[in-house]
Amino acid sequence: MHPLSDQRGVTLLDTVIGSALMLIVFAGIASVFQLSVEVVTNNRTRAGAIALANERMEYLRSLSYPQIGVIGGIPAGNVPQEETVSYNNVSYMRRTMVVYMDDPGDGLASADQNSIIADYKTIRVEVNWQSRQGERGLTLVGRVSPFAVETAVPGGILTINVVNDSATPVSNAQVDIINTGVVPAIDIRTYSNVNGSVTFIGAPSASDYQITVSKTGYSQAQTYPVTVENPNPNPRHLTVANNQTTTASFTIDYTATKAIETYMQIQENSWTDTMANATKIATMSSTTIAGGVASLSGSAGSYDANGFMQSVSIAPASLNRWNTFSAGTTTPNQTGILFRFYANDGVSLIPETQLPGNAAGFATSTVNLSLISTSTYPVLKVTSLLSSSDPNVTPSIDFYSFAYDYGPDPFPNLSFGMRGAKTIGNSPTIYKYDQTHSSGASSILTLSNVEADTYTLSVATSTGYLLVESCSTQPEILLPGFSQTTKLYVLPASNHSLLIDVRSSVGMLIEGASVRLTGSGYDTIKTTSSCGQTFFGSLATGSFTAQITKNGYQDYTTNVDVSGGSRLSIVLNPQ
């Protein structure tokens, strides 16, 4: 045996494991190296930010006390509030703010011992920059007191409070204050503190302080000027008076998303065979169609004893519900006609559970088809069985017809109005949100960054359509941070109509309630939809009686006057 034949060699597995270990080691070294580079880079960038902040702070401190301020600020000075500075090939955003402060050492506000509340100035310098980890920043805050005794500062105090819909303070909200009517002009951008407020002591006595409050992901609030369109704005631009405090609160909150889908409401239609020819007949035997009549083949004295014919498939588009079958028939003595209904194959009878009496056939000229499931049987055929025990006479069919409901179908490019309940003016009322939109080619409009409010959607009669149902009913509350979808259903406009919604005593919309509306020459029964509503169109003006019934609830009857687009809300109490 060869002396080396029993020595173990290096296998492929050993090579793979060794390579993997080396890869892990080198990857770790690379990560450490990269981290070291980032640490060094961040430290150098941070050092540059500190230098820029110190530079601005020392410059302001070198000024005389009256000169310390910012351009457009309170107090005013010659230092920009915001500026982009490049240092060591890094772009920084430097923000500077100077404000008067009330020192609690001698009492605050009206309790101040010498009645001078502008005791000193606070300088705030903030420097921000972008790193691989996102935005970073640092802030220096300094205090500067007057060299001599305190002196009164002309003007008043301007305080802005920012809260959300729950009256909770909103911190770090952007507050813009503009007043071009004073010299020097005021143009301040600052941010609310942890208590949701900003305060400026020494604000010049003047009117027309324009305030705008905003925050990323939040709604916006502001003051408004007096205009011809809005002569009584609320809130209007603020006024600051000498030795007075002007306080204003603004409400902002998370914005929401609202989607609006538009549909043509369920409508009635029919499929009819007038027996003008045999084009709507799939098969027939011992039956003849001539002169607008279907009858047994033959002639007087030789009519066949039995015949049948089966219709083509009745397949309505967007079928919602089968309603009724009706026929015009003539059945002399010793003759008869039976109708049976089949599935699309023409062989399978609609079962008794869905159409009681179908197995035996219907001798009546009207058949209720409303129990037939449209999902199981979206297509029907009818077979007509004609019989005669006297060869001299024949039964005949002049026509037959299927009545059905179809829809709802998407309705593109519908123009609709959307109005919130919040107002920005009185006498006349000016709404903060009052716009006209279109649902577009897709029949769906999605609005992002919508302010939380109570919104009412409407369809103007000038569009040629009426809003006959909305799901949910209008108006509708849109909560902060929520997404909401509303479906609007329209029909061609009629002069007078009535929309009824039915609710339980706890406000829940009730589906399947029977609503009977009666009036002069009018008597119609409809059922509330899954949205708890039903619509009666093409009415005459006048008084009607509405009777509402639903299992488990007490019956309800009321009178309603209809004129134009009328609306009625019903509350049913449990039994």
C-alpha positions as CSV (number, residue, x, y, z in Angstrom):
1,M,0.0,0.0,0.0
2,H,1.2,3.5,-0.8
3,P,2.4,5.2,2.4
4,L,0.2,8.3,1.7
5,S,-3.0,6.5,0.7
6,D,-4.4,6.5,4.2
7,Q,-3.9,10.2,4.8
8,R,-7.0,12.4,4.8
9,G,-7.3,15.1,2.1
10,V,-9.1,18.4,1.9
11,T,-12.7,17.9,0.9
12,L,-15.0,20.3,-0.9
13,L,-17.0,20.7,2.4
14,D,-13.8,21.9,4.2
15,T,-13.2,24.4,1.4
16,V,-16.8,25.8,1.6
17,I,-16.8,26.1,5.4
18,G,-13.4,27.8,5.3
19,S,-14.5,30.2,2.6
20,A,-17.6,31.1,4.6
21,L,-15.7,31.8,7.7
22,M,-13.3,34.0,5.8
23,L,-16.2,35.8,4.3
24,I,-17.8,36.4,7.7
25,V,-14.5,37.8,9.0
26,F,-13.9,40.1,6.1
27,A,-17.6,41.3,6.1
28,G,-17.2,42.1,9.8
29,I,-14.0,44.0,9.1
30,A,-15.7,45.9,6.3
31,S,-18.7,46.8,8.5
32,V,-16.4,48.0,11.3
33,F,-14.5,50.1,8.7
34,Q,-17.6,51.5,7.3
35,L,-18.9,52.4,10.8
36,S,-15.7,54.0,11.6
37,V,-15.9,56.1,8.5
38,E,-19.4,57.2,9.3
39,V,-18.5,58.0,12.9
40,V,-15.6,60.2,11.7
41,T,-17.8,61.8,9.1
42,N,-20.7,62.5,11.5
43,N,-18.3,63.9,14.1
44,R,-16.7,66.2,11.5
45,T,-20.2,67.3,10.3
46,R,-21.4,67.8,13.8
47,A,-18.3,69.9,14.6
48,G,-19.1,72.1,11.6
49,A,-22.6,72.6,12.9
50,I,-21.3,73.5,16.3
51,A,-19.0,76.0,14.7
52,L,-21.8,77.6,12.7
53,A,-24.1,77.8,15.8
54,N,-21.4,79.3,17.9
55,E,-20.6,81.8,15.2
56,R,-24.2,83.1,15.0
57,M,-24.5,83.1,18.8
58,E,-21.2,85.1,19.3
59,Y,-22.2,87.5,16.6
60,L,-25.5,88.3,18.3
61,R,-23.9,88.7,21.7
62,S,-21.4,91.2,20.2
63,L,-24.3,93.5,19.3
64,S,-25.7,96.1,21.6
65,Y,-28.9,94.9,23.4
66,P,-31.3,96.9,21.2
67,Q,-29.7,95.5,18.0
68,I,-30.2,91.9,19.0
69,G,-33.0,90.5,16.8
70,V,-33.8,88.9,13.5
71,I,-35.0,90.1,10.1
72,G,-38.8,90.2,10.2
73,G,-38.9,89.2,13.9
74,I,-40.0,90.5,17.2
75,P,-37.6,92.1,18.2
76,A,-36.3,93.0,14.8
77,G,-32.7,93.0,13.8
78,N,-30.4,92.3,10.8
79,V,-29.8,88.6,11.2
80,P,-31.7,86.2,8.8
81,Q,-34.2,83.9,10.4
82,E,-33.3,81.1,8.0
83,E,-30.2,80.6,5.8
84,T,-28.5,77.8,4.0
85,V,-24.7,77.7,4.8
86,S,-22.1,75.6,3.1
87,Y,-19.2,74.6,5.4
88,N,-16.6,72.0,4.7
89,N,-18.6,70.8,1.7
90,V,-21.6,70.2,3.9
91,S,-24.9,72.1,3.4
92,Y,-26.5,73.3,6.7
93,M,-29.8,75.0,7.4
94,R,-29.3,77.6,10.2
95,R,-32.3,79.0,11.9
96,T,-32.1,81.9,14.4
97,M,-34.8,83.2,16.7
98,V,-34.7,86.0,19.2
99,V,-37.6,86.6,21.6
100,Y,-38.3,88.7,24.6
101,M,-38.8,86.7,27.9
102,D,-40.5,87.4,31.1
103,D,-38.3,86.5,34.1
104,P,-40.3,84.9,36.9
105,G,-37.8,86.3,39.4
106,D,-39.7,89.6,39.5
107,G,-43.1,88.2,38.8
108,L,-44.8,87.1,35.7
109,A,-47.2,89.1,33.5
110,S,-49.5,91.4,35.5
111,A,-47.7,90.3,38.7
112,D,-44.4,91.8,37.5
113,Q,-43.0,94.0,40.2
114,N,-42.0,96.8,37.9
115,S,-44.6,96.1,35.2
116,I,-41.9,95.5,32.7
117,I,-42.3,91.9,31.3
118,A,-39.7,92.1,28.5
119,D,-37.0,91.3,31.1
120,Y,-34.4,89.8,28.7
121,K,-33.9,88.2,25.3
122,T,-33.5,84.6,24.5
123,I,-31.4,83.6,21.5
124,R,-32.0,80.2,19.9
125,V,-29.8,79.0,17.1
126,E,-30.7,75.7,15.4
127,V,-28.5,74.0,12.8
128,N,-29.7,71.0,10.8
129,W,-28.1,68.8,8.2
130,Q,-28.7,65.6,6.3
131,S,-26.8,62.4,7.1
132,R,-27.1,58.9,5.8
133,Q,-29.3,58.2,8.9
134,G,-31.6,61.1,8.0
135,E,-31.9,64.7,9.3
136,R,-29.8,65.6,12.3
137,G,-29.5,68.8,14.2
138,L,-28.3,70.7,17.3
139,T,-29.6,73.7,19.1
140,L,-27.8,76.4,21.2
141,V,-29.9,78.6,23.5
142,G,-28.5,81.7,25.1
143,R,-29.8,84.5,27.3
144,V,-29.0,88.2,26.9
145,S,-30.0,90.8,29.5
146,P,-29.9,94.6,29.1
147,F,-26.7,96.2,30.3
148,A,-28.5,98.8,32.4
149,V,-31.9,98.6,34.1
150,E,-34.9,97.2,32.3
151,T,-36.8,99.5,30.0
152,A,-40.3,99.1,28.9
153,V,-40.8,97.7,25.4
154,P,-43.6,99.2,23.3
155,G,-46.3,97.0,21.9
156,G,-48.3,94.1,23.3
157,I,-48.1,90.4,23.8
158,L,-49.1,88.0,21.0
159,T,-49.8,84.4,22.0
160,I,-50.7,81.6,19.6
161,N,-52.0,78.3,21.0
162,V,-52.2,75.2,18.8
163,V,-54.5,72.2,19.8
164,N,-56.0,69.2,18.0
165,D,-59.6,68.3,17.8
166,S,-59.5,66.8,21.3
167,A,-58.1,70.2,22.7
168,T,-54.7,68.5,23.3
169,P,-51.7,70.8,22.7
170,V,-49.8,70.2,19.4
171,S,-46.1,70.7,19.7
172,N,-43.7,71.5,16.9
173,A,-46.4,73.0,14.8
174,Q,-45.2,75.6,12.3
175,V,-46.5,79.0,13.1
176,D,-46.1,81.7,10.4
177,I,-46.8,85.3,11.5
178,I,-46.8,88.1,8.9
179,N,-47.6,91.8,9.1
180,T,-46.5,94.0,6.3
181,G,-48.3,97.0,7.7
182,V,-45.6,97.7,10.4
183,V,-42.0,99.0,10.0
184,P,-40.0,97.0,9.9
185,A,-42.3,94.3,8.4
186,I,-42.9,91.2,10.4
187,D,-42.4,87.8,8.8
188,I,-41.8,85.1,11.4
189,R,-41.6,81.3,11.1
190,T,-41.5,79.6,14.5
191,Y,-42.7,76.4,16.1
192,S,-45.0,75.6,19.0
193,N,-43.5,74.4,22.2
194,V,-44.4,71.3,24.2
195,N,-47.5,73.2,25.5
196,G,-48.5,73.9,21.9
197,S,-47.9,77.7,22.2
198,V,-45.7,80.5,21.0
199,T,-45.5,83.9,22.6
200,F,-44.0,87.2,21.4
201,I,-43.6,90.0,23.9
202,G,-43.2,93.4,22.3
203,A,-45.3,92.8,19.2
204,P,-45.9,96.2,17.6
205,S,-49.3,97.6,18.1
206,A,-51.1,97.0,14.8
207,S,-53.9,95.2,13.1
208,D,-53.7,92.6,10.3
209,Y,-51.4,90.1,11.9
210,Q,-51.7,87.1,9.5
211,I,-51.4,83.8,11.3
212,T,-51.0,80.4,9.6
213,V,-50.5,77.2,11.5
214,S,-49.5,73.9,9.9
215,K,-47.7,70.7,10.5
216,T,-46.7,67.8,8.2
217,G,-49.5,65.3,8.1
218,Y,-51.9,67.8,9.7
219,S,-54.6,70.1,8.5
220,Q,-54.0,73.8,8.3
221,A,-55.6,76.7,10.2
222,Q,-55.2,80.4,9.6
223,T,-56.7,83.9,10.0
224,Y,-58.5,85.5,7.0
225,P,-58.7,89.1,5.7
226,V,-61.9,91.1,5.2
227,T,-62.9,90.8,1.5
228,V,-66.0,91.5,-0.5
229,E,-66.7,87.8,-0.7
230,N,-66.0,87.4,3.1
231,P,-66.9,90.6,4.9
232,N,-67.0,89.0,8.3
233,P,-64.2,86.4,8.4
234,N,-63.8,84.2,11.4
235,P,-61.1,84.1,12.5
236,R,-60.0,87.4,11.0
237,H,-56.5,88.7,11.1
238,L,-55.4,89.6,14.6
239,T,-54.9,93.0,16.2
240,V,-52.3,93.7,18.9
241,A,-52.8,96.7,21.2
242,N,-50.2,98.4,23.5
243,N,-49.9,96.8,26.9
244,Q,-52.5,94.2,26.0
245,T,-52.3,90.5,25.4
246,T,-53.8,89.1,22.2
247,T,-54.4,85.3,22.4
248,A,-55.7,83.1,19.6
249,S,-56.2,79.3,19.5
250,F,-56.0,77.3,16.3
251,T,-57.1,73.7,15.8
252,I,-55.2,71.3,13.5
253,D,-55.2,67.5,13.5
254,Y,-54.2,64.6,11.4
255,T,-55.6,64.7,7.9
256,A,-57.8,62.0,6.5
257,T,-58.5,60.3,3.2
258,K,-61.9,60.3,1.6
259,A,-62.9,58.2,-1.5
260,I,-66.1,58.9,-3.4
261,E,-67.5,56.3,-5.7
262,T,-70.4,57.2,-8.1
263,Y,-73.0,54.8,-9.5
264,M,-76.2,54.8,-11.5
265,Q,-78.8,53.5,-9.1
266,I,-80.8,50.3,-9.6
267,Q,-83.4,50.8,-12.3
268,E,-86.3,48.8,-13.7
269,N,-86.2,47.3,-17.2
270,S,-87.9,44.6,-19.1
271,W,-87.3,42.0,-21.8
272,T,-90.3,41.5,-24.1
273,D,-91.3,39.2,-27.0
274,T,-94.2,40.7,-29.0
275,M,-94.4,37.6,-31.2
276,A,-93.7,39.6,-34.3
277,N,-91.5,36.8,-35.5
278,A,-89.6,33.8,-34.1
279,T,-86.3,35.5,-33.6
280,K,-86.7,35.3,-29.8
281,I,-87.7,31.7,-29.8
282,A,-84.9,29.1,-29.4
283,T,-87.0,26.0,-30.2
284,M,-90.6,25.2,-30.9
285,S,-92.8,22.3,-31.9
286,S,-96.4,22.1,-33.2
287,T,-96.5,25.9,-32.6
288,T,-96.8,28.7,-35.1
289,I,-96.0,32.4,-34.9
290,A,-97.8,34.6,-37.3
291,G,-99.4,38.1,-37.2
292,G,-98.1,38.9,-33.8
293,V,-99.6,35.7,-32.2
294,A,-98.2,32.4,-31.1
295,S,-100.7,29.5,-31.4
296,L,-100.9,25.8,-32.1
297,S,-100.0,24.7,-35.6
298,G,-102.8,23.9,-38.0
299,S,-106.1,25.6,-38.7
300,A,-109.7,25.5,-37.5
301,G,-110.7,21.8,-37.4
302,S,-107.1,20.6,-37.5
303,Y,-105.3,22.3,-34.7
304,D,-102.6,20.2,-33.0
305,A,-103.6,19.0,-29.5
306,N,-100.2,20.0,-27.9
307,G,-97.4,22.3,-28.8
308,F,-94.6,24.1,-27.1
309,M,-92.0,26.8,-27.6
310,Q,-89.0,27.8,-25.5
311,S,-87.5,31.3,-25.5
312,V,-83.9,32.3,-26.2
313,S,-81.8,33.1,-23.1
314,I,-82.9,36.2,-21.1
315,A,-79.6,37.5,-19.7
316,P,-79.9,41.1,-18.5
317,A,-76.7,43.0,-18.0
318,S,-76.0,44.0,-14.4
319,L,-79.0,42.0,-13.2
320,N,-79.9,42.9,-9.7
321,R,-83.3,41.2,-9.2
322,W,-85.9,39.3,-11.2
323,N,-89.3,40.8,-10.6
324,T,-92.2,39.4,-12.6
325,F,-93.2,37.5,-15.7
326,S,-96.3,38.7,-17.4
327,A,-98.1,37.5,-20.6
328,G,-101.0,38.4,-22.8
329,T,-102.9,35.2,-23.5
330,T,-106.2,34.0,-25.0
331,T,-107.5,30.6,-23.8
332,P,-110.9,29.6,-25.2
333,N,-112.8,26.8,-23.6
334,Q,-111.1,23.4,-23.8
335,T,-107.7,25.1,-24.3
336,G,-104.9,26.0,-21.9
337,I,-101.4,27.5,-21.6
338,L,-98.8,26.7,-18.9
339,F,-95.5,28.5,-18.4
340,R,-92.4,26.8,-16.9
341,F,-89.1,28.5,-16.2
342,Y,-85.7,27.0,-16.8
343,A,-82.0,27.7,-16.3
344,N,-79.8,28.7,-19.2
345,D,-79.4,25.2,-20.4
346,G,-83.1,25.0,-21.1
347,V,-83.3,21.6,-19.4
348,S,-83.0,22.4,-15.7
349,L,-86.2,23.6,-14.1
350,I,-85.9,26.4,-11.6
351,P,-86.5,24.5,-8.3
352,E,-89.6,24.8,-6.2
353,T,-87.5,26.4,-3.4
354,Q,-86.9,29.4,-5.6
355,L,-90.1,29.3,-7.6
356,P,-93.0,27.4,-5.9
357,G,-95.4,25.9,-8.5
358,N,-92.8,25.8,-11.3
359,A,-92.9,22.0,-11.6
360,A,-96.6,22.0,-12.4
361,G,-96.4,25.1,-14.5
362,F,-98.2,28.4,-14.2
363,A,-101.6,29.0,-15.9
364,T,-101.8,32.6,-14.7
365,S,-100.6,35.5,-16.8
366,T,-98.5,37.0,-14.1
367,V,-95.7,35.1,-12.1
368,N,-93.7,36.5,-9.3
369,L,-90.0,35.8,-9.9
370,S,-88.5,37.8,-7.1
371,L,-87.4,34.7,-5.0
372,I,-85.1,33.5,-7.8
373,S,-81.5,34.0,-6.9
374,T,-79.7,36.2,-9.5
375,S,-76.3,34.8,-8.6
376,T,-77.5,31.2,-9.2
377,Y,-79.7,32.0,-12.1
378,P,-78.5,35.1,-13.9
379,V,-80.1,33.7,-17.1
380,L,-83.6,32.3,-17.6
381,K,-85.7,30.7,-20.3
382,V,-89.4,30.3,-20.4
383,T,-91.2,27.3,-22.0
384,S,-94.8,27.8,-23.1
385,L,-97.0,24.7,-23.2
386,L,-100.1,25.1,-25.4
387,S,-102.9,22.5,-25.4
388,S,-106.4,22.0,-26.8
389,S,-108.9,19.2,-26.6
390,D,-110.9,20.7,-29.5
391,P,-109.3,20.8,-32.9
392,N,-111.4,23.8,-33.8
393,V,-109.8,26.2,-31.3
394,T,-106.3,27.1,-30.2
395,P,-104.9,29.1,-27.3
396,S,-102.7,32.0,-28.2
397,I,-100.0,34.2,-26.8
398,D,-99.8,37.9,-27.9
399,F,-96.7,38.7,-25.9
400,Y,-94.7,37.9,-22.8
401,S,-92.3,40.0,-20.8
402,F,-89.8,39.7,-18.0
403,A,-89.5,42.7,-15.6
404,Y,-86.3,43.0,-13.7
405,D,-84.0,45.4,-11.9
406,Y,-80.5,46.1,-13.0
407,G,-77.6,48.0,-11.5
408,P,-76.0,49.7,-9.8
409,D,-73.5,50.5,-12.5
410,P,-70.4,52.7,-12.1
411,F,-71.2,56.2,-13.3
412,P,-68.1,58.1,-14.6
413,N,-67.5,61.8,-14.6
414,L,-70.3,62.7,-12.2
415,S,-70.1,66.2,-10.9
416,F,-70.8,66.5,-7.2
417,G,-70.4,69.0,-4.4
418,M,-68.6,68.4,-1.2
419,R,-69.1,70.8,1.7
420,G,-67.7,70.7,5.3
421,A,-69.4,72.1,8.3
422,K,-66.5,74.3,9.5
423,T,-66.9,77.9,8.5
424,I,-64.4,80.8,8.0
425,G,-67.0,83.6,7.7
426,N,-70.4,84.6,8.9
427,S,-73.2,86.7,7.3
428,P,-72.9,85.3,4.8
429,T,-71.8,81.9,5.8
430,I,-68.5,81.0,4.1
431,Y,-67.4,77.3,4.5
432,K,-63.8,76.4,4.9
433,Y,-64.3,73.5,2.4
434,D,-66.8,73.9,-0.3
435,Q,-65.8,72.5,-3.7
436,T,-67.1,70.7,-6.7
437,H,-65.5,67.5,-7.9
438,S,-65.8,65.0,-10.7
439,S,-65.6,61.2,-10.1
440,G,-63.6,60.9,-13.3
441,A,-63.4,58.2,-15.9
442,S,-62.9,55.5,-13.2
443,S,-66.0,56.6,-11.2
444,I,-63.8,56.8,-8.2
445,L,-62.2,60.0,-6.7
446,T,-59.8,59.7,-3.8
447,L,-59.0,62.9,-1.9
448,S,-55.9,62.8,0.3
449,N,-54.9,65.2,3.1
450,V,-58.6,66.1,3.8
451,E,-59.3,68.0,7.0
452,A,-61.4,66.1,9.6
453,D,-64.9,67.6,9.5
454,T,-68.5,66.7,8.9
455,Y,-69.0,66.6,5.1
456,T,-72.2,66.7,3.0
457,L,-72.0,65.4,-0.5
458,S,-74.6,66.6,-3.0
459,V,-75.5,66.4,-6.7
460,A,-76.8,69.6,-8.4
461,T,-80.0,69.2,-10.4
462,S,-78.2,71.0,-13.2
463,T,-76.3,67.8,-13.8
464,G,-79.5,66.2,-15.0
465,Y,-79.4,63.7,-12.1
466,L,-80.6,63.3,-8.5
467,L,-78.8,61.9,-5.6
468,V,-81.1,59.1,-4.7
469,E,-79.0,57.3,-2.1
470,S,-75.6,57.7,-0.4
471,C,-73.9,55.0,1.6
472,S,-73.4,56.2,4.3
473,T,-76.1,58.8,4.6
474,Q,-75.3,62.4,4.5
475,P,-73.9,64.3,6.3
476,E,-71.0,62.1,7.3
477,I,-68.3,62.6,10.0
478,L,-64.7,62.2,8.8
479,L,-62.4,61.6,11.8
480,P,-58.7,62.6,12.0
481,G,-56.3,60.1,10.5
482,F,-59.1,57.9,9.1
483,S,-59.9,56.6,5.6
484,Q,-63.5,56.8,4.5
485,T,-65.4,55.6,1.4
486,T,-68.7,57.0,0.4
487,K,-70.9,55.6,-2.4
488,L,-73.2,58.0,-4.3
489,Y,-76.1,56.6,-6.3
490,V,-78.0,58.8,-8.9
491,L,-80.9,58.6,-11.2
492,P,-82.1,60.9,-14.0
493,A,-83.6,63.9,-12.4
494,S,-87.4,64.2,-11.8
495,N,-89.1,67.3,-10.6
496,H,-90.3,65.9,-7.3
497,S,-88.9,63.0,-5.3
498,L,-88.6,61.5,-1.8
499,L,-85.6,59.9,-0.2
500,I,-86.3,58.0,3.0
501,D,-83.8,56.5,5.4
502,V,-84.8,54.2,8.2
503,R,-82.8,53.9,11.4
504,S,-83.1,52.0,14.7
505,S,-83.4,53.9,18.0
506,V,-79.6,53.7,18.4
507,G,-79.0,55.2,15.0
508,M,-78.2,52.0,13.0
509,L,-79.4,52.0,9.4
510,I,-82.0,49.3,8.9
511,E,-81.9,47.1,5.8
512,G,-84.9,45.3,4.4
513,A,-87.6,47.6,5.9
514,S,-90.8,47.7,3.9
515,V,-91.8,51.3,3.0
516,R,-95.2,51.9,1.5
517,L,-95.9,55.3,0.1
518,T,-99.4,56.3,-0.7
519,G,-101.0,59.5,-2.0
520,S,-103.5,60.7,-4.5
521,G,-103.5,58.1,-7.2
522,Y,-100.2,56.7,-5.9
523,D,-99.5,53.5,-4.0
524,T,-96.0,51.9,-4.1
525,I,-94.0,49.6,-1.8
526,K,-90.3,49.5,-1.8
527,T,-87.6,48.0,0.5
528,T,-84.7,49.7,2.1
529,S,-81.3,48.8,0.7
530,S,-78.2,47.7,2.6
531,C,-77.6,51.5,3.2
532,G,-81.0,51.7,5.0
533,Q,-82.5,53.9,2.3
534,T,-85.1,53.9,-0.4
535,F,-86.1,56.4,-3.1
536,F,-89.4,57.3,-4.7
537,G,-89.0,59.3,-7.9
538,S,-91.3,61.1,-10.4
539,L,-93.8,62.1,-7.7
540,A,-96.4,64.8,-7.8
541,T,-96.3,67.6,-5.2
542,G,-98.6,67.1,-2.2
543,S,-99.1,65.1,0.9
544,F,-98.2,61.5,1.1
545,T,-98.4,58.8,3.8
546,A,-95.4,56.6,4.6
547,Q,-95.9,53.3,6.3
548,I,-92.7,51.5,7.5
549,T,-92.7,47.9,8.8
550,K,-89.9,45.6,9.7
551,N,-89.9,42.3,11.7
552,G,-88.7,43.0,15.3
553,Y,-89.7,46.7,15.2
554,Q,-92.9,48.6,15.9
555,D,-94.8,49.8,12.8
556,Y,-94.5,53.4,12.0
557,T,-96.8,55.7,10.0
558,T,-96.2,59.4,9.2
559,N,-97.3,62.0,6.7
560,V,-94.8,63.9,4.5
561,D,-95.2,66.8,2.1
562,V,-93.3,66.3,-1.1
563,S,-92.0,69.3,-3.1
564,G,-88.8,69.1,-5.1
565,G,-86.1,66.8,-3.7
566,S,-87.6,65.9,-0.3
567,R,-86.0,63.9,2.5
568,L,-87.5,61.9,5.4
569,S,-85.7,60.2,8.2
570,I,-87.5,57.5,10.2
571,V,-86.6,55.9,13.5
572,L,-88.1,52.5,14.4
573,N,-88.4,51.4,18.0
574,P,-87.9,47.7,18.9
575,Q,-91.0,45.7,19.7
